[in-house]
Amino acid sequence: MMPNSGARRRFSIAGALQLWFKLAVMLRLIELFNSVQGEGSHAGLPCSFVRLATCNLRCVYCDTPHSFGDGEPHDVSTIVERVAALGSKHVCVTGGEPMLQREGCISLMTALLERGHTVLLETHGAVSLEGVPDAVVRIMDVKTPDGLGFDANSTKFKRIHFDYTNLERLKPHDEVKFVLMGRRDYEWARAFVAEHRLMGRVRHVLFSPSFHDLPAKDLVDWILEDRLPVRLNLQTHKYIWGPDVQGV
C-alpha cells in the first residue's frame, strides 16, 4: 500500500528538520584555505583545509600553536559553502584536534561527504573517533614520548598520548603517522607498529622526521637498515613555502 500524502509530507518535513539541525551546528574555526596536501598518500593533491580550534596536547615540535585559541564561530552550512567555493575535491579537517568538537566535526564531515568530497581527518587519536563516518580517511598521528616530552614508561604519557580503543576503529583505507624526533622515538614507533600489527590494518604507516629535529637522511637509513615497510613522510609544504608560514 502506498503511503498517503500526509505521511509523505510528515516524512519530508522530518528529514528537512534533521538536515537543518545538522547544518546549523556551530564550530569554532581557526582558518580555511586552499593549498596542496603536504603529507601522507594524498601529498601533492589540491586540497581545502578546515582548521578547527583547540587542542588538548602540547607537542614539542608543534607548528600550529595558533590553533590553541578559541577561533571564530561558524555553522556547518557556512563552512561547507566556503569549501565548495574553493573548488577542491579533497578536504582535510584538521586542528588543533578537530574531534574535541565532536558533534560539529562529525556533522561537517558528513555534509562534505554528501557533497561528493574526499574527506581526510587529521587527528592525534587521543580522543575517541567513535561516530566518524566510515568513508572518511583517518590520518591518525600517534604521539611519541619525545614528541610530548615524557619518558615512554611514565604514567602520564601512557594516560594522555593515545586512546587505544581507536585501533579498533581503523579502516583499511586509513593511515597512521608517527612524527619522530630522534632514534628513541623511532625505536618506540617501530615497536608500536609491530605490537599492534599496523601494517596489515591500514593503507599506510607513515614515519615522518620532525622538521627541525631529525634529518630525513638519518630516518631513511634506519628504515632501510631495518627493512621496515613504512612510508617516509615529508612535510612538502614546508619545503615549498618554508617551515613557519601559516595558511598553506
C-alpha positions in Angstrom: 0.0 0.0 0.0 1.4 3.4 -1.0 1.7 5.9 1.9 -0.8 8.7 1.9 0.3 12.3 1.0 0.1 13.3 4.7 2.6 10.6 5.7 4.9 11.7 2.9 4.7 15.3 4.0 5.5 14.4 7.6 8.4 12.3 6.5 9.7 15.1 4.2 9.4 17.7 7.0 11.2 15.4 9.5 14.0 14.8 7.0 14.3 18.5 6.3 14.4 19.4 10.0 17.1 16.8 10.6 19.2 18.2 7.8 18.7 21.8 9.1 19.8 20.9 12.6 22.9 19.1 11.3 23.9 22.0 9.2 23.2 24.6 11.9 25.6 23.0 14.4 28.3 25.6 15.3 32.1 25.0 15.0 34.9 27.2 16.2 37.1 27.8 13.1 40.7 29.0 13.1 41.2 29.1 9.3 40.0 27.8 6.0 42.3 27.8 2.9 43.2 26.1 -0.3 46.6 24.5 -0.9 48.1 21.2 -1.8 48.2 18.3 0.7 51.6 18.2 2.1 51.7 14.8 3.8 50.5 11.2 3.5 49.3 9.3 0.5 47.4 12.3 -0.8 50.5 14.5 -0.9 50.6 16.9 -3.8 46.9 16.9 -4.5 44.9 20.2 -4.4 43.1 20.2 -1.0 41.0 22.6 1.1 42.0 22.7 4.8 39.5 23.3 7.5 41.4 24.0 10.7 39.3 23.8 13.9 40.2 25.4 17.2 41.7 24.0 20.4 44.0 21.1 21.3 44.4 19.1 24.5 48.0 18.1 23.8 51.2 20.2 23.5 53.7 18.6 21.2 57.3 19.8 21.5 57.5 20.4 17.7 54.0 21.8 17.3 53.8 24.0 14.1 50.2 25.2 14.6 50.1 26.9 18.0 47.6 29.4 16.6 45.1 26.6 16.7 45.1 26.6 20.5 42.8 29.7 20.5 39.1 29.9 20.6 38.6 30.6 16.9 35.5 32.2 15.3 32.1 30.5 15.4 30.7 29.3 12.1 27.8 27.0 11.3 28.5 23.8 9.4 26.4 25.1 6.4 28.6 28.2 6.0 31.8 26.1 6.2 30.5 23.7 3.6 29.6 26.5 1.2 33.0 28.2 1.7 34.8 24.9 0.9 32.6 24.5 -2.2 33.7 27.9 -3.4 37.4 26.9 -3.2 36.8 24.1 -5.7 38.9 21.3 -4.4 37.6 17.7 -4.3 39.8 16.8 -1.3 39.1 18.4 2.1 41.3 18.0 5.1 39.6 18.6 8.5 42.5 19.3 11.0 43.4 21.3 14.1 44.4 21.5 16.8 42.4 18.4 17.5 39.2 18.5 15.5 37.4 15.7 17.4 37.4 17.9 20.5 34.4 19.5 18.7 32.9 16.0 18.2 29.3 16.8 17.2 30.1 19.6 14.9 33.1 17.9 13.4 31.1 14.7 12.6 28.3 16.8 11.1 30.8 18.7 9.0 32.4 15.6 7.6 29.1 14.0 6.9 27.9 17.1 5.0 31.2 17.2 3.0 30.9 13.6 2.0 27.3 14.2 0.9 28.7 16.9 -1.4 31.0 14.4 -3.0 34.2 15.4 -1.4 37.0 13.1 -0.3 37.4 13.9 3.4 40.6 13.5 5.3 40.6 13.7 9.1 43.9 14.6 10.8 43.7 13.5 14.4 46.1 12.6 17.2 43.9 9.7 18.2 44.0 10.6 21.9 40.2 11.3 21.9 37.6 8.8 20.7 36.9 8.5 17.0 33.5 6.9 17.6 31.0 8.2 15.2 33.4 9.2 12.4 31.8 8.2 9.1 33.3 5.1 7.6 34.2 6.9 4.3 36.4 9.4 6.0 40.1 8.8 5.7 41.5 8.9 9.2 45.1 10.1 9.4 46.0 9.2 13.0 49.1 10.9 14.3 50.2 8.8 17.2 52.2 10.9 19.6 55.6 9.6 20.7 57.4 10.0 24.1 59.9 12.6 23.0 57.2 14.4 20.9 55.3 15.1 24.1 58.4 15.5 26.3 57.8 12.4 28.5 59.6 9.2 29.4 58.0 6.3 27.5 57.2 4.5 30.8 55.8 7.4 32.6 52.2 7.1 33.8 51.2 10.5 32.4 52.5 9.7 28.9 50.6 6.3 28.9 47.4 8.1 30.1 47.3 11.0 27.7 49.1 10.1 24.4 46.5 7.8 22.8 43.1 6.3 23.1 43.8 2.6 22.3 40.2 1.9 21.5 40.7 3.8 18.3 42.9 1.0 16.9 39.6 -1.0 16.6 38.1 1.9 14.6 40.7 2.0 11.9 39.6 1.1 8.4 41.7 -0.4 5.6 41.9 3.0 3.8 43.2 4.8 6.9 46.8 6.0 7.7 48.8 6.0 10.9 51.6 8.5 11.3 54.4 9.0 13.7 56.4 12.2 13.9 59.8 11.3 15.2 62.3 13.5 17.0 65.2 11.0 17.1 66.4 7.5 17.5 64.4 6.8 20.7 61.2 7.8 19.0 62.0 5.7 16.0 62.5 2.6 18.1 59.3 3.3 20.1 57.3 3.7 16.9 58.8 0.6 15.4 57.8 -1.4 18.4 54.3 0.2 18.4 53.8 -0.8 14.8 54.8 -4.4 15.4 52.9 -4.8 18.7 49.6 -3.6 17.1 50.2 -5.1 13.7 49.5 -1.9 11.9 51.0 -2.9 8.6 48.0 -5.2 7.9 45.4 -2.9 9.3 45.7 0.3 7.4 46.7 1.6 4.0 49.9 3.2 5.0 52.1 3.6 8.1 53.9 6.9 7.8 57.2 7.8 9.5 57.9 11.5 9.5 61.0 13.3 10.7 60.4 16.3 12.9 61.4 19.1 10.6 63.8 20.8 13.0 65.0 17.8 15.0 65.7 14.7 12.8 67.5 14.8 9.4 65.4 12.9 6.9 68.5 11.1 5.7 69.0 9.5 9.2 65.5 8.3 9.2 65.8 6.8 5.8 69.0 5.0 6.8 67.2 3.4 9.8 64.2 2.4 7.8 66.4 0.7 5.2 68.6 -0.9 7.7 65.6 -2.5 9.5 63.8 -3.2 6.2 60.6 -1.6 7.6 57.8 -1.4 5.0 56.7 2.0 6.2 56.3 5.1 4.1 58.7 8.1 4.5 56.5 11.2 5.1 58.0 14.6 4.4 56.1 17.8 5.0 56.1 19.0 1.4 54.5 22.4 2.2 57.5 23.3 4.5 59.9 22.8 1.6 57.7 24.9 -0.7 56.8 27.8 1.5 59.1 27.4 4.5 58.6 25.9 7.9 56.9 28.9 9.6 54.4 30.1 7.0 50.7 29.7 8.1 47.7 29.2 5.8 49.5 27.0 3.3 
